[in-house]
């Protein structure tokens, strides 16, 4: 599975992140708090 598009909804405390593969299926959809977001982006 290769992610081609990442969507990011920015907010003060909770961020919504979703990823879509090249065939249009949703790879993941997560709700992350500010501290989790930093860790998520580093990986």
PDBQT receptor file of N, H, CA, C and O in Angstrom, charges set to zero:
ATOM      1  N   UNK A   1       0.842  -1.172   0.000  1.00  0.00    +0.000 N 
ATOM      2  CA  UNK A   1       0.000   0.000   0.000  1.00  0.00    +0.000 C 
ATOM      3  C   UNK A   1       0.890   1.239   0.000  1.00  0.00    +0.000 C 
ATOM      4  O   UNK A   1       1.741   1.401   0.875  1.00  0.00    +0.000 OA
ATOM      5  N   UNK A   2       0.693   2.094  -0.966  1.00  0.00    +0.000 N 
ATOM      6  H   UNK A   2       0.002   1.963  -1.677  1.00  0.00    +0.000 HD
ATOM      7  CA  UNK A   2       1.450   3.323  -1.044  1.00  0.00    +0.000 C 
ATOM      8  C   UNK A   2       0.500   4.508  -0.979  1.00  0.00    +0.000 C 
ATOM      9  O   UNK A   2      -0.403   4.643  -1.805  1.00  0.00    +0.000 OA
ATOM     10  N   UNK A   3       0.716   5.358   0.007  1.00  0.00    +0.000 N 
ATOM     11  H   UNK A   3       1.450   5.248   0.677  1.00  0.00    +0.000 HD
ATOM     12  CA  UNK A   3      -0.119   6.539   0.191  1.00  0.00    +0.000 C 
ATOM     13  C   UNK A   3       0.295   7.599  -0.822  1.00  0.00    +0.000 C 
ATOM     14  O   UNK A   3       1.479   7.901  -0.972  1.00  0.00    +0.000 OA
ATOM     15  N   UNK A   4      -0.697   8.161  -1.515  1.00  0.00    +0.000 N 
ATOM     16  H   UNK A   4      -1.659   7.915  -1.393  1.00  0.00    +0.000 HD
ATOM     17  CA  UNK A   4      -0.398   9.202  -2.506  1.00  0.00    +0.000 C 
ATOM     18  C   UNK A   4      -0.888  10.581  -2.076  1.00  0.00    +0.000 C 
ATOM     19  O   UNK A   4      -0.338  11.593  -2.509  1.00  0.00    +0.000 OA
ATOM     20  N   UNK A   5      -1.923  10.632  -1.225  1.00  0.00    +0.000 N 
ATOM     21  H   UNK A   5      -2.370   9.810  -0.874  1.00  0.00    +0.000 HD
ATOM     22  CA  UNK A   5      -2.487  11.910  -0.795  1.00  0.00    +0.000 C 
ATOM     23  C   UNK A   5      -2.716  11.888   0.706  1.00  0.00    +0.000 C 
ATOM     24  O   UNK A   5      -3.261  10.927   1.250  1.00  0.00    +0.000 OA
ATOM     25  N   UNK A   6      -2.292  12.963   1.373  1.00  0.00    +0.000 N 
ATOM     26  H   UNK A   6      -1.850  13.743   0.932  1.00  0.00    +0.000 HD
ATOM     27  CA  UNK A   6      -2.521  13.104   2.807  1.00  0.00    +0.000 C 
ATOM     28  C   UNK A   6      -3.290  14.399   3.031  1.00  0.00    +0.000 C 
ATOM     29  O   UNK A   6      -2.913  15.458   2.531  1.00  0.00    +0.000 OA
ATOM     30  N   UNK A   7      -4.376  14.294   3.791  1.00  0.00    +0.000 N 
ATOM     31  H   UNK A   7      -4.682  13.433   4.197  1.00  0.00    +0.000 HD
ATOM     32  CA  UNK A   7      -5.166  15.466   4.149  1.00  0.00    +0.000 C 
ATOM     33  C   UNK A   7      -4.967  15.769   5.623  1.00  0.00    +0.000 C 
ATOM     34  O   UNK A   7      -4.886  14.854   6.442  1.00  0.00    +0.000 OA
ATOM     35  N   UNK A   8      -4.888  17.045   5.966  1.00  0.00    +0.000 N 
ATOM     36  H   UNK A   8      -4.954  17.789   5.301  1.00  0.00    +0.000 HD
ATOM     37  CA  UNK A   8      -4.637  17.445   7.340  1.00  0.00    +0.000 C 
ATOM     38  C   UNK A   8      -5.542  18.610   7.701  1.00  0.00    +0.000 C 
ATOM     39  O   UNK A   8      -5.469  19.679   7.096  1.00  0.00    +0.000 OA
ATOM     40  N   UNK A   9      -6.393  18.393   8.690  1.00  0.00    +0.000 N 
ATOM     41  H   UNK A   9      -6.453  17.524   9.182  1.00  0.00    +0.000 HD
ATOM     42  CA  UNK A   9      -7.275  19.441   9.196  1.00  0.00    +0.000 C 
ATOM     43  C   UNK A   9      -6.638  19.999  10.463  1.00  0.00    +0.000 C 
ATOM     44  O   UNK A   9      -6.581  19.315  11.485  1.00  0.00    +0.000 OA
ATOM     45  N   UNK A  10      -6.163  21.229  10.400  1.00  0.00    +0.000 N 
ATOM     46  H   UNK A  10      -6.210  21.784   9.570  1.00  0.00    +0.000 HD
ATOM     47  CA  UNK A  10      -5.473  21.846  11.523  1.00  0.00    +0.000 C 
ATOM     48  C   UNK A  10      -6.470  22.449  12.504  1.00  0.00    +0.000 C 
ATOM     49  O   UNK A  10      -7.479  23.032  12.108  1.00  0.00    +0.000 OA
ATOM     50  N   UNK A  11      -6.173  22.301  13.773  1.00  0.00    +0.000 N 
ATOM     51  H   UNK A  11      -5.353  21.827  14.095  1.00  0.00    +0.000 HD
ATOM     52  CA  UNK A  11      -7.007  22.862  14.827  1.00  0.00    +0.000 C 
ATOM     53  C   UNK A  11      -6.119  23.200  16.017  1.00  0.00    +0.000 C 
ATOM     54  O   UNK A  11      -4.911  22.966  15.982  1.00  0.00    +0.000 OA
ATOM     55  N   UNK A  12      -6.707  23.741  17.054  1.00  0.00    +0.000 N 
ATOM     56  H   UNK A  12      -7.688  23.931  17.083  1.00  0.00    +0.000 HD
ATOM     57  CA  UNK A  12      -5.908  24.127  18.216  1.00  0.00    +0.000 C 
ATOM     58  C   UNK A  12      -5.401  22.921  18.999  1.00  0.00    +0.000 C 
ATOM     59  O   UNK A  12      -4.231  22.875  19.378  1.00  0.00    +0.000 OA
ATOM     60  N   UNK A  13      -6.276  21.942  19.245  1.00  0.00    +0.000 N 
ATOM     61  H   UNK A  13      -7.227  21.979  18.937  1.00  0.00    +0.000 HD
ATOM     62  CA  UNK A  13      -5.887  20.827  20.106  1.00  0.00    +0.000 C 
ATOM     63  C   UNK A  13      -5.962  19.461  19.444  1.00  0.00    +0.000 C 
ATOM     64  O   UNK A  13      -5.158  18.583  19.757  1.00  0.00    +0.000 OA
ATOM     65  N   UNK A  14      -6.908  19.263  18.536  1.00  0.00    +0.000 N 
ATOM     66  H   UNK A  14      -7.561  19.977  18.282  1.00  0.00    +0.000 HD
ATOM     67  CA  UNK A  14      -7.085  17.957  17.901  1.00  0.00    +0.000 C 
ATOM     68  C   UNK A  14      -6.977  18.123  16.390  1.00  0.00    +0.000 C 
ATOM     69  O   UNK A  14      -7.659  18.960  15.799  1.00  0.00    +0.000 OA
ATOM     70  N   UNK A  15      -6.112  17.314  15.769  1.00  0.00    +0.000 N 
ATOM     71  H   UNK A  15      -5.558  16.634  16.250  1.00  0.00    +0.000 HD
ATOM     72  CA  UNK A  15      -5.904  17.345  14.327  1.00  0.00    +0.000 C 
ATOM     73  C   UNK A  15      -6.526  16.104  13.711  1.00  0.00    +0.000 C 
ATOM     74  O   UNK A  15      -6.494  15.029  14.309  1.00  0.00    +0.000 OA
ATOM     75  N   UNK A  16      -7.086  16.245  12.528  1.00  0.00    +0.000 N 
ATOM     76  H   UNK A  16      -7.112  17.119  12.042  1.00  0.00    +0.000 HD
ATOM     77  CA  UNK A  16      -7.646  15.113  11.800  1.00  0.00    +0.000 C 
ATOM     78  C   UNK A  16      -6.723  14.853  10.615  1.00  0.00    +0.000 C 
ATOM     79  O   UNK A  16      -6.454  15.755   9.822  1.00  0.00    +0.000 OA
ATOM     80  N   UNK A  17      -6.240  13.619  10.496  1.00  0.00    +0.000 N 
ATOM     81  H   UNK A  17      -6.459  12.886  11.140  1.00  0.00    +0.000 HD
ATOM     82  CA  UNK A  17      -5.312  13.248   9.421  1.00  0.00    +0.000 C 
ATOM     83  C   UNK A  17      -5.909  12.072   8.656  1.00  0.00    +0.000 C 
ATOM     84  O   UNK A  17      -6.365  11.104   9.264  1.00  0.00    +0.000 OA
ATOM     85  N   UNK A  18      -5.909  12.151   7.324  1.00  0.00    +0.000 N 
ATOM     86  H   UNK A  18      -5.539  12.937   6.830  1.00  0.00    +0.000 HD
ATOM     87  CA  UNK A  18      -6.335  11.010   6.532  1.00  0.00    +0.000 C 
ATOM     88  C   UNK A  18      -5.408  10.841   5.338  1.00  0.00    +0.000 C 
ATOM     89  O   UNK A  18      -4.819  11.802   4.843  1.00  0.00    +0.000 OA
ATOM     90  N   UNK A  19      -5.292   9.603   4.890  1.00  0.00    +0.000 N 
ATOM     91  H   UNK A  19      -5.770   8.822   5.292  1.00  0.00    +0.000 HD
ATOM     92  CA  UNK A  19      -4.426   9.285   3.754  1.00  0.00    +0.000 C 
ATOM     93  C   UNK A  19      -5.201   8.424   2.762  1.00  0.00    +0.000 C 
ATOM     94  O   UNK A  19      -6.023   7.592   3.143  1.00  0.00    +0.000 OA
ATOM     95  N   UNK A  20      -4.916   8.647   1.477  1.00  0.00    +0.000 N 
ATOM     96  H   UNK A  20      -4.248   9.323   1.167  1.00  0.00    +0.000 HD
ATOM     97  CA  UNK A  20      -5.586   7.926   0.403  1.00  0.00    +0.000 C 
ATOM     98  C   UNK A  20      -4.521   7.292  -0.493  1.00  0.00    +0.000 C 
ATOM     99  O   UNK A  20      -3.496   7.907  -0.785  1.00  0.00    +0.000 OA
ATOM    100  N   UNK A  21      -4.774   6.067  -0.922  1.00  0.00    +0.000 N 
ATOM    101  H   UNK A  21      -5.607   5.566  -0.685  1.00  0.00    +0.000 HD
ATOM    102  CA  UNK A  21      -3.861   5.369  -1.822  1.00  0.00    +0.000 C 
ATOM    103  C   UNK A  21      -4.136   5.792  -3.260  1.00  0.00    +0.000 C 
ATOM    104  O   UNK A  21      -5.099   6.509  -3.528  1.00  0.00    +0.000 OA
ATOM    105  N   UNK A  22      -3.291   5.348  -4.177  1.00  0.00    +0.000 N 
ATOM    106  H   UNK A  22      -2.508   4.766  -3.959  1.00  0.00    +0.000 HD
ATOM    107  CA  UNK A  22      -3.437   5.766  -5.565  1.00  0.00    +0.000 C 
ATOM    108  C   UNK A  22      -4.717   5.257  -6.219  1.00  0.00    +0.000 C 
ATOM    109  O   UNK A  22      -5.180   5.844  -7.197  1.00  0.00    +0.000 OA
ATOM    110  N   UNK A  23      -5.299   4.176  -5.699  1.00  0.00    +0.000 N 
ATOM    111  H   UNK A  23      -4.923   3.699  -4.904  1.00  0.00    +0.000 HD
ATOM    112  CA  UNK A  23      -6.563   3.687  -6.274  1.00  0.00    +0.000 C 
ATOM    113  C   UNK A  23      -7.795   4.290  -5.599  1.00  0.00    +0.000 C 
ATOM    114  O   UNK A  23      -8.921   3.915  -5.925  1.00  0.00    +0.000 OA
ATOM    115  N   UNK A  24      -7.593   5.224  -4.657  1.00  0.00    +0.000 N 
ATOM    116  H   UNK A  24      -6.678   5.529  -4.392  1.00  0.00    +0.000 HD
ATOM    117  CA  UNK A  24      -8.695   5.953  -4.051  1.00  0.00    +0.000 C 
ATOM    118  C   UNK A  24      -9.233   5.394  -2.747  1.00  0.00    +0.000 C 
ATOM    119  O   UNK A  24     -10.181   5.944  -2.186  1.00  0.00    +0.000 OA
ATOM    120  N   UNK A  25      -8.642   4.304  -2.249  1.00  0.00    +0.000 N 
ATOM    121  H   UNK A  25      -7.872   3.857  -2.705  1.00  0.00    +0.000 HD
ATOM    122  CA  UNK A  25      -9.103   3.757  -0.980  1.00  0.00    +0.000 C 
ATOM    123  C   UNK A  25      -8.451   4.498   0.185  1.00  0.00    +0.000 C 
ATOM    124  O   UNK A  25      -7.330   4.994   0.073  1.00  0.00    +0.000 OA
ATOM    125  N   UNK A  26      -9.158   4.563   1.282  1.00  0.00    +0.000 N 
ATOM    126  H   UNK A  26     -10.069   4.160   1.373  1.00  0.00    +0.000 HD
ATOM    127  CA  UNK A  26      -8.649   5.251   2.470  1.00  0.00    +0.000 C 
ATOM    128  C   UNK A  26      -7.648   4.349   3.180  1.00  0.00    +0.000 C 
ATOM    129  O   UNK A  26      -7.983   3.229   3.565  1.00  0.00    +0.000 OA
ATOM    130  N   UNK A  27      -6.430   4.830   3.351  1.00  0.00    +0.000 N 
ATOM    131  H   UNK A  27      -6.158   5.740   3.037  1.00  0.00    +0.000 HD
ATOM    132  CA  UNK A  27      -5.387   4.064   4.037  1.00  0.00    +0.000 C 
ATOM    133  C   UNK A  27      -5.548   4.182   5.552  1.00  0.00    +0.000 C 
ATOM    134  O   UNK A  27      -5.433   3.189   6.271  1.00  0.00    +0.000 OA
ATOM    135  N   UNK A  28      -5.814   5.390   6.032  1.00  0.00    +0.000 N 
ATOM    136  H   UNK A  28      -5.908   6.197   5.448  1.00  0.00    +0.000 HD
ATOM    137  CA  UNK A  28      -6.104   5.602   7.442  1.00  0.00    +0.000 C 
ATOM    138  C   UNK A  28      -6.793   6.930   7.640  1.00  0.00    +0.000 C 
ATOM    139  O   UNK A  28      -6.721   7.821   6.793  1.00  0.00    +0.000 OA
ATOM    140  N   UNK A  29      -7.464   7.050   8.775  1.00  0.00    +0.000 N 
ATOM    141  H   UNK A  29      -7.522   6.327   9.463  1.00  0.00    +0.000 HD
ATOM    142  CA  UNK A  29      -8.150   8.264   9.168  1.00  0.00    +0.000 C 
ATOM    143  C   UNK A  29      -8.004   8.359  10.681  1.00  0.00    +0.000 C 
ATOM    144  O   UNK A  29      -8.588   7.557  11.410  1.00  0.00    +0.000 OA
ATOM    145  N   UNK A  30      -7.242   9.315  11.154  1.00  0.00    +0.000 N 
ATOM    146  H   UNK A  30      -6.768   9.967  10.561  1.00  0.00    +0.000 HD
ATOM    147  CA  UNK A  30      -6.927   9.397  12.575  1.00  0.00    +0.000 C 
ATOM    148  C   UNK A  30      -7.211  10.778  13.130  1.00  0.00    +0.000 C 
ATOM    149  O   UNK A  30      -7.126  11.790  12.434  1.00  0.00    +0.000 OA
ATOM    150  N   UNK A  31      -7.547  10.782  14.397  1.00  0.00    +0.000 N 
ATOM    151  H   UNK A  31      -7.616   9.960  14.962  1.00  0.00    +0.000 HD
ATOM    152  CA  UNK A  31      -7.695  12.006  15.150  1.00  0.00    +0.000 C 
ATOM    153  C   UNK A  31      -6.548  12.047  16.151  1.00  0.00    +0.000 C 
ATOM    154  O   UNK A  31      -6.412  11.144  16.976  1.00  0.00    +0.000 OA
ATOM    155  N   UNK A  32      -5.725  13.084  16.085  1.00  0.00    +0.000 N 
ATOM    156  H   UNK A  32      -5.835  13.818  15.415  1.00  0.00    +0.000 HD
ATOM    157  CA  UNK A  32      -4.521  13.160  16.923  1.00  0.00    +0.000 C 
ATOM    158  C   UNK A  32      -4.496  14.450  17.735  1.00  0.00    +0.000 C 
ATOM    159  O   UNK A  32      -4.850  15.518  17.237  1.00  0.00    +0.000 OA
ATOM    160  N   UNK A  33      -4.081  14.337  18.972  1.00  0.00    +0.000 N 
ATOM    161  H   UNK A  33      -3.793  13.469  19.377  1.00  0.00    +0.000 HD
ATOM    162  CA  UNK A  33      -3.873  15.523  19.800  1.00  0.00    +0.000 C 
ATOM    163  C   UNK A  33      -2.545  16.172  19.412  1.00  0.00    +0.000 C 
ATOM    164  O   UNK A  33      -1.726  15.561  18.724  1.00  0.00    +0.000 OA
ATOM    165  N   UNK A  34      -2.340  17.396  19.851  1.00  0.00    +0.000 N 
ATOM    166  H   UNK A  34      -3.005  17.892  20.409  1.00  0.00    +0.000 HD
ATOM    167  CA  UNK A  34      -1.153  18.165  19.462  1.00  0.00    +0.000 C 
ATOM    168  C   UNK A  34       0.150  17.399  19.739  1.00  0.00    +0.000 C 
ATOM    169  O   UNK A  34       1.010  17.334  18.861  1.00  0.00    +0.000 OA
ATOM    170  N   UNK A  35       0.314  16.831  20.911  1.00  0.00    +0.000 N 
ATOM    171  H   UNK A  35      -0.385  16.884  21.625  1.00  0.00    +0.000 HD
ATOM    172  CA  UNK A  35       1.542  16.098  21.255  1.00  0.00    +0.000 C 
ATOM    173  C   UNK A  35       1.708  14.854  20.387  1.00  0.00    +0.000 C 
ATOM    174  O   UNK A  35       2.832  14.504  20.028  1.00  0.00    +0.000 OA
ATOM    175  N   UNK A  36       0.613  14.182  20.046  1.00  0.00    +0.000 N 
ATOM    176  H   UNK A  36      -0.301  14.466  20.338  1.00  0.00    +0.000 HD
ATOM    177  CA  UNK A  36       0.670  13.003  19.192  1.00  0.00    +0.000 C 
ATOM    178  C   UNK A  36       1.032  13.379  17.757  1.00  0.00    +0.000 C 
ATOM    179  O   UNK A  36       1.687  12.607  17.057  1.00  0.00    +0.000 OA
ATOM    180  N   UNK A  37       0.613  14.547  17.328  1.00  0.00    +0.000 N 
ATOM    181  H   UNK A  37       0.081  15.174  17.897  1.00  0.00    +0.000 HD
ATOM    182  CA  UNK A  37       0.856  14.983  15.952  1.00  0.00    +0.000 C 
ATOM    183  C   UNK A  37       2.348  15.143  15.677  1.00  0.00    +0.000 C 
ATOM    184  O   UNK A  37       2.827  14.754  14.612  1.00  0.00    +0.000 OA
ATOM    185  N   UNK A  38       3.061  15.696  16.602  1.00  0.00    +0.000 N 
ATOM    186  H   UNK A  38       2.671  16.012  17.467  1.00  0.00    +0.000 HD
ATOM    187  CA  UNK A  38       4.507  15.880  16.445  1.00  0.00    +0.000 C 
ATOM    188  C   UNK A  38       5.190  14.530  16.284  1.00  0.00    +0.000 C 
ATOM    189  O   UNK A  38       6.043  14.367  15.412  1.00  0.00    +0.000 OA
ATOM    190  N   UNK A  39       4.825  13.566  17.114  1.00  0.00    +0.000 N 
ATOM    191  H   UNK A  39       4.132  13.698  17.822  1.00  0.00    +0.000 HD
ATOM    192  CA  UNK A  39       5.383  12.216  17.030  1.00  0.00    +0.000 C 
ATOM    193  C   UNK A  39       5.001  11.558  15.693  1.00  0.00    +0.000 C 
ATOM    194  O   UNK A  39       5.836  10.912  15.060  1.00  0.00    +0.000 OA
ATOM    195  N   UNK A  40       3.767  11.721  15.277  1.00  0.00    +0.000 N 
ATOM    196  H   UNK A  40       3.089  12.246  15.791  1.00  0.00    +0.000 HD
ATOM    197  CA  UNK A  40       3.282  11.138  14.034  1.00  0.00    +0.000 C 
ATOM    198  C   UNK A  40       4.059  11.676  12.818  1.00  0.00    +0.000 C 
ATOM    199  O   UNK A  40       4.419  10.910  11.924  1.00  0.00    +0.000 OA
ATOM    200  N   UNK A  41       4.310  12.976  12.789  1.00  0.00    +0.000 N 
ATOM    201  H   UNK A  41       4.017  13.598  13.515  1.00  0.00    +0.000 HD
ATOM    202  CA  UNK A  41       5.019  13.572  11.660  1.00  0.00    +0.000 C 
ATOM    203  C   UNK A  41       6.492  13.180  11.622  1.00  0.00    +0.000 C 
ATOM    204  O   UNK A  41       7.089  13.141  10.547  1.00  0.00    +0.000 OA
ATOM    205  N   UNK A  42       7.076  12.893  12.757  1.00  0.00    +0.000 N 
ATOM    206  H   UNK A  42       6.591  12.925  13.631  1.00  0.00    +0.000 HD
ATOM    207  CA  UNK A  42       8.483  12.479  12.788  1.00  0.00    +0.000 C 
ATOM    208  C   UNK A  42       8.680  11.080  12.246  1.00  0.00    +0.000 C 
ATOM    209  O   UNK A  42       9.765  10.769  11.755  1.00  0.00    +0.000 OA
ATOM    210  N   UNK A  43       7.674  10.223  12.313  1.00  0.00    +0.000 N 
ATOM    211  H   UNK A  43       6.792  10.475  12.712  1.00  0.00    +0.000 HD
ATOM    212  CA  UNK A  43       7.825   8.825  11.878  1.00  0.00    +0.000 C 
ATOM    213  C   UNK A  43       7.575   8.655  10.405  1.00  0.00    +0.000 C 
ATOM    214  O   UNK A  43       7.663   7.541   9.888  1.00  0.00    +0.000 OA
TER     215      UNK A  43
